[in-house]
């Protein structure tokens, strides 16, 4: 038997704006000749290769798409300097030549990410703290589309939102449709969190597998002030002095407090 079969498409799920991206279609013609291969973005054709034409490759004007025709062929099409507007469904349509003109179609989605141009920043109210006090630390990402997710590590171990740790996430939108993520972690400091008199916090901002940056802070155990506190229940963050557990960095109306686990942004 001769004819077209086993069509597969290879389109990356997520890429960064500015990247050069190669999309691929593979197929088995079973001895037949190729008639044409066409590529579409959301049903708008931008590349066509017709086997018996000279030259065989041609491109079509689709907003935002730039094809490197010298690196495009009967299987691949290469896009340069991709932008966020090129997020969408990519379709590969392959046709065998006569007599069958058998046609097969596959499609896949690609998202183009505007990654943050600045690294995340981390800050706290104080970098020295007494055991049994409450520590609050903020992490703010750079602007991106979509928003970055934020995760936390304490002394190298992932921290989930649970009875010991409270984590808030809040997204701030900007006129260019980009978003920044602000996250805050709050927990009561225990003696076993200190190693060599320090505890280490890291916040990591990420978007899929194309962007990942971290910020770190070391908190020092304040042994001298701890010894001077006469009551073990009294501290600068005691609930009698600070009745609200909502972090004062973020307005209450803008907070998102996940339950049970650290939810993605």
C-alpha positions as CSV (number, residue, x, y, z in Angstrom):
1,X,0.0,0.0,0.0
2,X,1.1,3.5,-0.7
3,X,-0.2,6.7,0.9
4,X,0.2,9.1,3.7
5,X,0.2,7.9,7.3
6,X,1.6,8.5,10.8
7,X,1.5,12.3,10.8
8,X,2.9,13.8,14.0
9,X,3.4,17.4,15.0
10,X,6.1,18.9,17.3
11,X,5.3,22.3,18.6
12,X,6.8,23.5,21.9
13,X,4.1,24.2,24.6
14,X,5.7,27.4,26.0
15,X,8.5,29.6,24.6
16,X,9.8,33.1,25.5
17,X,9.2,36.2,23.4
18,X,12.2,36.9,21.2
19,X,13.0,33.3,20.8
20,X,13.6,31.5,17.5
21,X,11.3,28.5,17.3
22,X,11.2,25.5,15.0
23,X,7.9,23.8,14.4
24,X,8.0,20.3,12.9
25,X,5.7,17.8,11.2
26,X,6.8,14.2,10.4
27,X,5.0,11.7,8.3
28,X,5.3,8.5,6.3
29,X,4.5,8.8,2.6
30,X,4.8,5.0,2.0
31,X,6.5,5.5,-1.3
32,X,4.3,8.3,-2.5
33,X,5.6,11.8,-3.3
34,X,4.8,14.9,-1.3
35,X,2.4,17.3,-2.9
36,X,2.3,20.1,-0.3
37,X,2.8,20.9,3.3
38,X,1.1,24.0,4.8
39,X,1.3,25.7,8.2
40,X,-1.4,27.8,9.8
41,X,-1.8,29.9,12.9
42,X,-5.4,29.9,14.1
43,X,-6.4,28.9,10.5
44,X,-4.3,31.7,8.9
45,X,-1.8,30.2,6.5
46,X,1.8,31.6,6.9
47,X,4.0,28.9,5.1
48,X,3.5,26.6,2.2
49,X,5.9,24.1,0.6
50,X,4.9,22.8,-2.8
51,X,7.2,20.0,-3.9
52,X,7.1,20.6,-7.7
53,X,7.3,24.4,-7.7
54,X,10.4,26.5,-8.1
55,X,11.1,27.8,-5.6
56,X,9.0,25.4,-3.6
57,X,8.6,27.4,-0.4
58,X,6.5,30.5,0.0
59,X,5.3,32.6,3.0
60,X,2.1,34.6,3.6
61,X,1.6,37.7,5.6
62,X,0.3,36.9,9.0
63,X,0.7,39.7,11.7
64,X,3.7,39.1,13.9
65,X,5.0,36.0,12.1
66,X,8.5,36.1,10.6
67,X,9.6,32.9,8.8
68,X,13.3,32.1,8.3
69,X,12.7,30.4,4.9
70,X,16.3,29.2,4.6
71,X,15.7,27.0,7.7
72,X,12.2,25.8,6.6
73,X,11.6,22.8,4.4
74,X,9.3,19.8,3.9
75,X,9.1,19.1,7.6
76,X,10.1,22.2,9.5
77,X,9.2,25.8,9.7
78,X,11.3,28.2,11.7
79,X,9.9,31.4,13.2
80,X,12.2,34.2,14.4
81,X,11.7,36.8,17.2
82,X,8.3,35.4,18.3
83,X,6.0,37.7,20.3
84,X,3.1,37.2,22.7
85,X,0.6,37.7,19.9
86,X,1.8,34.5,18.4
87,X,0.2,32.4,21.2
88,X,-2.4,30.2,19.5
89,X,-3.1,26.9,17.7
90,X,-0.6,25.9,15.0
91,X,-1.8,23.5,12.3
92,X,0.2,21.4,9.9
93,X,-1.6,20.1,6.8
94,X,0.2,17.5,4.6
95,X,-1.0,16.2,1.2
96,X,0.5,13.4,-0.8
97,X,0.7,13.7,-4.6
98,X,-1.5,12.0,-7.2
99,X,-3.3,9.8,-7.5
100,X,-4.5,9.8,-3.9
101,X,-3.9,13.4,-2.8
102,X,-4.4,12.0,0.6
103,X,-4.4,14.8,3.2
104,X,-3.8,14.7,7.0
105,X,-3.9,17.5,9.6
106,X,-2.5,17.8,13.0
107,X,-2.5,20.8,15.4
108,X,-1.0,21.9,18.7
109,X,-1.0,24.9,20.9
110,X,2.0,27.2,21.7
111,X,2.1,29.9,24.3
112,X,4.6,32.8,23.9
113,X,5.6,34.2,27.3
114,X,6.8,37.7,28.1
115,X,9.2,36.8,30.9
116,X,10.1,39.3,33.6
117,X,12.9,41.7,32.8
118,X,13.9,42.0,36.5
119,X,14.7,39.4,39.1
120,X,12.4,38.8,42.1
121,X,13.1,40.8,45.2
122,X,12.8,39.6,48.8
123,X,12.5,41.7,51.9
124,X,11.4,41.4,55.6
125,X,10.6,43.8,58.4
126,X,13.8,42.7,60.3
127,X,16.7,40.3,59.7
128,X,17.2,39.5,63.3
129,X,14.4,37.7,65.2
130,X,13.7,35.9,68.5
131,X,12.5,32.3,68.7
132,X,8.7,32.2,69.0
133,X,8.2,35.5,67.2
134,X,6.3,35.7,64.0
135,X,8.4,36.2,60.8
136,X,6.8,37.8,57.7
137,X,8.8,37.9,54.4
138,X,7.7,39.4,51.1
139,X,8.6,38.4,47.6
140,X,7.8,40.5,44.5
141,X,8.4,39.4,40.9
142,X,9.0,41.4,37.8
143,X,6.2,42.1,35.4
144,X,5.4,39.3,33.0
145,X,2.6,37.8,30.8
146,X,1.3,35.6,32.2
147,X,2.0,36.2,35.9
148,X,4.9,34.2,37.5
149,X,4.1,31.6,40.1
150,X,6.0,31.9,43.4
151,X,7.2,29.1,45.7
152,X,9.1,29.2,49.0
153,X,11.9,27.2,50.5
154,X,13.0,27.3,54.2
155,X,16.5,25.9,54.6
156,X,16.3,24.2,51.3
157,X,12.9,22.5,51.9
158,X,9.7,23.5,50.1
159,X,7.1,25.2,52.3
160,X,3.4,24.5,51.8
161,X,0.5,26.6,53.1
162,X,-0.5,24.7,56.2
163,X,-1.1,25.0,59.9
164,X,2.5,26.1,60.5
165,X,3.1,28.3,57.5
166,X,0.7,30.9,55.9
167,X,1.3,31.9,52.3
168,X,-0.5,34.7,50.4
169,X,-0.4,35.4,46.7
170,X,-1.6,38.6,45.0
171,X,-1.3,39.7,41.4
172,X,-1.0,43.3,40.3
173,X,-2.1,44.2,36.8
174,X,-0.5,46.9,34.7
175,X,-1.8,48.8,31.6
176,X,0.3,46.7,29.2
177,X,-1.6,43.6,30.5
178,X,1.5,42.4,32.3
179,X,1.3,41.2,35.9
180,X,3.5,41.1,38.9
181,X,3.1,38.6,41.6
182,X,3.5,39.5,45.3
183,X,3.7,36.7,47.8
184,X,4.1,36.8,51.6
185,X,5.1,34.0,53.9
186,X,4.3,34.1,57.6
187,X,5.2,31.7,60.4
188,X,6.2,31.4,64.0
189,X,10.0,30.9,64.3
190,X,11.1,27.8,66.2
191,X,14.5,27.0,67.6
192,X,15.1,24.1,65.2
193,X,14.8,26.4,62.2
194,X,18.1,28.0,62.9
195,X,21.3,26.4,61.7
196,X,24.5,28.0,63.0
197,X,22.3,30.9,64.2
198,X,20.7,31.5,60.8
199,X,17.6,30.4,58.9
200,X,17.5,30.7,55.1
201,X,14.5,31.6,53.0
202,X,14.3,31.5,49.2
203,X,11.5,32.6,46.9
204,X,11.4,31.4,43.4
205,X,9.5,33.0,40.5
206,X,8.7,30.7,37.6
207,X,6.7,30.5,34.4
208,X,6.4,26.9,33.0
209,X,9.9,25.7,32.1
210,X,11.1,28.8,30.3
211,X,11.7,31.2,33.3
212,X,13.0,30.6,36.8
213,X,14.7,33.1,39.1
214,X,15.2,33.1,42.8
215,X,15.9,35.6,45.6
216,X,17.4,34.7,49.0
217,X,17.5,36.1,52.5
218,X,19.2,35.0,55.7
219,X,17.5,35.7,59.1
220,X,19.7,35.7,62.2
221,X,18.6,34.4,65.6
222,X,18.5,37.3,68.1
223,X,19.9,35.5,71.1
224,X,20.6,38.6,73.2
225,X,17.1,40.1,72.8
226,X,15.6,36.6,73.4
227,X,17.3,36.4,76.8
228,X,16.0,39.9,77.8
229,X,12.4,39.0,77.2
230,X,10.9,38.1,80.5
231,X,7.6,36.7,79.3
232,X,7.7,33.9,76.7
233,X,4.3,35.0,75.4
234,X,5.2,38.6,74.8
235,X,6.9,39.7,71.5
236,X,6.8,42.6,69.1
237,X,4.3,40.6,67.0
238,X,2.2,39.3,69.9
239,X,-1.5,39.0,69.0
240,X,-2.4,41.4,71.8
241,X,-0.4,44.1,70.1
242,X,-1.1,43.1,66.5
243,X,-4.6,41.5,66.6
244,X,-4.9,41.2,62.8
245,X,-3.0,38.3,61.1
246,X,-3.4,39.8,57.7
247,X,0.0,41.0,56.4
248,X,0.0,44.8,56.4
249,X,2.0,44.9,53.1
250,X,-1.2,44.0,51.1
251,X,-4.7,45.5,51.5
252,X,-7.1,42.9,52.7
253,X,-9.3,43.2,49.6
254,X,-6.4,42.3,47.3
255,X,-5.3,39.1,49.1
256,X,-5.7,35.6,48.0
257,X,-5.2,33.1,50.7
258,X,-5.1,29.5,49.5
259,X,-6.1,26.7,51.8
260,X,-4.3,23.4,52.3
261,X,-1.5,23.8,49.8
262,X,0.5,26.4,48.0
263,X,-1.7,27.1,45.0
264,X,-0.3,28.2,41.7
265,X,-0.9,31.8,40.7
